[in-house]
Amino acid sequence: MTLDLYRDGLPYGTVGERCGWFLARLARVIADARADGGSQAGEWPDPEDRFPGGEGELFAFRYRSKVDVVGGGELRCQVRTLPSWVPARPRRRGAALGEWQVVRRAFLEAWGTSGVGLRAELTSGRLATFVDGLVGDAEERLGSGFEMEPNSNLVNGAVRFSRP
């Protein structure tokens, strides 16, 4: 599977050669992290803040030609923790109080061949929807399924084609 990126209806870049299995696996681990009532629930009670692993890169897809020259675009996703100050209502006597709220968000960035970039900030739910959509679209177009066992690094048959 290779992703063709479009911006305002115009080709923007091409990335992710043979990335279907990786995206299918990522969709599963995002769903597991969101549903996890154990390891992340204490630190991140809101499922929208739960991502697989800690901070850092979830994926980076680049286009490489057969001679291994980078070009044609890039699509990457990083998880970051964002603090923000939320002021409380002022009290009658004394200063207004507040508190720091911390959330985790995925930053999805796309870079085209011209060097122009786009960025989206996503909750884990929106990232899950995005990745599920990519995988579902690929499976529908290719007539295949990216099947795997839970916690497996192997895909059954890499991609299983089924044709009428």
VENQUIMO-V446867 format. One record per pair of residues at least 4 apart in sequence whose C-alpha atoms are under 7 Angstrom apart, sorted by sequence separation. I is the first residue (numbers start at 1). GAP is how many residues later the second one is. If there is no record, write none. Layout:
I | GAP
I | GAP
//
This chain:
6 | 4
7 | 4
19 | 4
20 | 4
21 | 4
22 | 4
23 | 4
24 | 4
25 | 4
26 | 4
27 | 4
28 | 4
29 | 4
30 | 4
31 | 4
32 | 4
36 | 4
37 | 4
40 | 4
41 | 4
64 | 4
65 | 4
91 | 4
111 | 4
112 | 4
122 | 4
123 | 4
124 | 4
125 | 4
126 | 4
127 | 4
128 | 4
129 | 4
130 | 4
131 | 4
132 | 4
133 | 4
134 | 4
135 | 4
136 | 4
137 | 4
138 | 4
139 | 4
140 | 4
148 | 4
6 | 5
7 | 5
36 | 5
44 | 5
64 | 5
65 | 5
90 | 5
91 | 5
111 | 5
112 | 5
122 | 5
139 | 5
5 | 6
6 | 6
44 | 6
64 | 6
90 | 6
111 | 6
139 | 6
148 | 6
5 | 7
63 | 7
64 | 7
89 | 7
90 | 7
110 | 7
111 | 7
148 | 7
5 | 8
63 | 8
88 | 8
109 | 8
110 | 8
147 | 8
148 | 8
4 | 9
5 | 9
63 | 9
88 | 9
109 | 9
110 | 9
146 | 9
147 | 9
4 | 10
40 | 10
63 | 10
87 | 10
88 | 10
109 | 10
3 | 11
4 | 11
62 | 11
63 | 11
87 | 11
108 | 11
109 | 11
3 | 12
62 | 12
86 | 12
87 | 12
107 | 12
108 | 12
2 | 13
3 | 13
34 | 13
61 | 13
62 | 13
85 | 13
86 | 13
107 | 13
108 | 13
146 | 13
2 | 14
61 | 14
85 | 14
86 | 14
107 | 14
145 | 14
2 | 15
60 | 15
61 | 15
85 | 15
86 | 15
106 | 15
107 | 15
144 | 15
145 | 15
1 | 16
2 | 16
34 | 16
60 | 16
84 | 16
85 | 16
105 | 16
106 | 16
144 | 16
1 | 17
2 | 17
33 | 17
34 | 17
59 | 17
60 | 17
83 | 17
84 | 17
105 | 17
106 | 17
144 | 17
1 | 18
33 | 18
59 | 18
83 | 18
84 | 18
105 | 18
143 | 18
144 | 18
1 | 19
33 | 19
58 | 19
83 | 19
105 | 19
143 | 19
57 | 20
58 | 20
82 | 20
83 | 20
143 | 20
30 | 21
57 | 21
81 | 21
82 | 21
30 | 22
56 | 22
57 | 22
81 | 22
82 | 22
29 | 23
56 | 23
81 | 23
55 | 24
56 | 24
80 | 24
81 | 24
55 | 25
79 | 25
80 | 25
79 | 26
80 | 26
79 | 27
78 | 28
79 | 28
77 | 29
78 | 29
77 | 30
78 | 30
77 | 31
76 | 32
77 | 32
76 | 33
75 | 34
76 | 34
75 | 35
74 | 36
75 | 36
74 | 37
73 | 38
74 | 38
73 | 39
72 | 40
73 | 40
72 | 41
71 | 42
16 | 45
15 | 46
16 | 46
17 | 46
15 | 47
16 | 47
15 | 48
14 | 49
49 | 54
49 | 55
49 | 56
14 | 58
15 | 58
13 | 59
14 | 59
15 | 59
13 | 60
15 | 60
51 | 73
49 | 74
50 | 74
48 | 75
49 | 75
48 | 76
48 | 77
31 | 97
30 | 98
13 | 99
12 | 100
13 | 100
12 | 101
27 | 101
27 | 104
27 | 105
23 | 108
24 | 111
23 | 112
20 | 115
24 | 122
21 | 125
//
